[in-house]
Amino acid sequence: MARGRVTTDVLDTARGRPAAGVAVEVARIDRAGERTVLRTLRTNDDGRTDAPVLEGEHLVPGVYELVFGIGAYFAGGNGVADPPFLDRVPVRFGLADADAHVPLLASPWSYSTCRGS
């Protein structure tokens, strides 16, 4: 695979704005299904991580997982039930080529994702 990068951003669809301060755990999943956490990042005021979640030599073809800390984000005085309906939102995806953008659109009660550009 050509050396590329994987990026993400989080949009708070309940408020229609970027979701700042969301923890994003990045893991690689091996053929046996075992997870290896590679790093944890946080979204900035624009709802994006300051650096790609994966890039260069750390980006090899395979299965990855981003786990978004949505429960903690929405719990910050936002009247969300305790425990929240959504807490840690996993997005598992396969990567065969160089670049991918994995956005998360989330509210306290739902989320969606896609392969972005």
QUIGI-V582860 format. One line per field, one symbol per residue. ss: DSSP state (~ for helix, > for strand, _ for the rest). phi: phi as a letter, one per 30 degrees, with the letter a starting at -180 (. if undefined). psi: psi as a letter, one per 20 degrees, with the letter a starting at -180 (. if undefined). A space follows every 50 residues. Layout:
ss->???
phi->???
psi->???
This chain:
ss->____>>>>>>>>____>>____>>>>>>>_____>>>>>>>>>____>>_ ___>>~~~___>>>>>>>>~~~~~~____________>>>>>>>>___>> >>>>>>____>>>>>>_
phi->.ddbacbbabcdddcibdcdiddbccbccdddidcbdcabbbdcdcicdd bedbahddcbelcbbcccddedddddicidecdddccccdbcbcbcbdba bbdbcbbdbaabbaddb
psi->pqpbqprrrppnihilrqoqjppoppqqprhijppophrprqqahjjqqh qqhqrciioqpaprppopmhghghimkjkqqoqqgpeoopopqqoiahqq pnqppqriirqrrroa.
